[in-house]
Amino acid sequence: MRYLLKKLGLYAFIAWAALTLNFLIPRLMPGDPVRVLIASSEGAIEPEARDAIAAQFGLTDDPLPVQYLDYLRDLLHLDLGVSLSNYPVPVSEIITSAMPWTLILVGVATVVSFVLGTGLGVVLAWRRGTWSDHVLPALTFLNAIPYFWMALILVLVLAVGLGWFPYAGAYDRTMFPELSGPFIGSVLYHAALPALTIVIGSFAGWVLQMRNMTVTVLGEDYVSMAEAKGLPRRMVLFSYAARNAILPSITGFALALGAVVGGSMLTEVIFNYPGLGYTLFKAVSAQDFPLMQGLFLMISLAVILANLIADAAYVLLDPRTRQGA
């Protein structure tokens, strides 16, 4: 508990730093979002209306510390401001509508990729020196292919060439979003190809990492002692070798889960998938500073929370962490 409390204090400080940077960076960037909004509208705007719009974006003439306190108060009320490109829609509403698409697609694909990759990595490490080693060059090549290139290849072959999957969108546009069998089937059908892209693009990396770590752990003395005792091979493999070999992968998996909130931006952009990554791409293209600020804040807090969960998992998996506390 003492170890976790130390980590909790550290991540609380990191979260405060992320909140502060998220407040300062948009105000230090060149450009005026109010001026951009006024330029996109027709006709002249009265000074009173301009001041009201500036107040909505938190860009008042108050001193910076006062604006900072107002910013923290708005965050406590879950008020992330108003979107510039979708004015006057609140940023929180846009993020709330886009987040389920990303969590379902990228989240499930990341977990499936991690589970399959680490499991196969353990098996390949246990069967090292056999025919299974011939799989390693193919995995290395697969790991070197970027996400966007993999997505383009799959779109060209499976969507355009064979016509097995749709190449854009999250569901059939002729359908109304509702909790029904046909709509859910359409969502799964449209998500199959982007999910396959994410799984194939990250699967090989988990396999190689877990396989190399397991091979290293299998050479340790305590594993040899467990084998000399005559323990079952499955117990030696999973309770002694894999449990320790997976520790470095826990950190990588936590970072991957944190990145889920940001979505696989290139994958979502290529497939025109309405998740957080695609929303961030549109916000950057439209210079929508409030929406970018809200998305960056969500991504930062998600990464911090994921690392905190990883540290808690370390305490459960590695007794040396409890002793060091």
C-alpha angles and dihedrals in degrees: 000000000000090000092050092048090054090051091046091055091048093051091045088058091046090050090052090050090050091050091050094048089047088056097045104041098064090047092051094048118097118253137056118248091201091056090049091052093047091048090054092052127077123245132011123308122217118241090244091055090048091052090049091052091047090052090054089057092045092246100132130146091252119119116274095253090055091050089049092054090048089050092053091047091052090050090053087057090046090246109149096172133247126309116246098207093043098037125205095015112110117247091231090058092053092048092047092052094048100041099073091056092053096043092050096045107032096027097053092041092051093050093046091048092049095047095046093042097050092043093052090044091058092049093049091049092050091049095044115148093035134093089288090078088073088070092064098079091052091049091049091052091047091050091055094057112098121235096246093049091050090049092051092049093050092047091050095047106031102028107030100025104037099018093221096133137025113255100213143030135033098256142355107296091216089066127080114232107253140134098268137122098251093048094047089048090052091050092051091046093052093044095051097082097044090046091049089052093053094045095049093043095054102026097083094051093057091047094052094044094048093043094052094046093047092050089053093049093047088064093058121111096241091057091050089049091052090052091047090054089060096244116166114274092237091055092048092048100047106023097042110020108027095040091060097035093056094059096089089046091056090068092048091047091050090053090047091052090049090051089053089079090058090048126216092293098193092046093049092046093050092049094038087235113171097230133124093275092055090044090053090049091053091046092054092046091051094041088237098169098180092052092046089049092052093047093048089050092052092048093048094050091046092054091048092050092047092052091049089053089049091054090050089051089051090057090054097043102038118049090190088070091058091048092048091054 
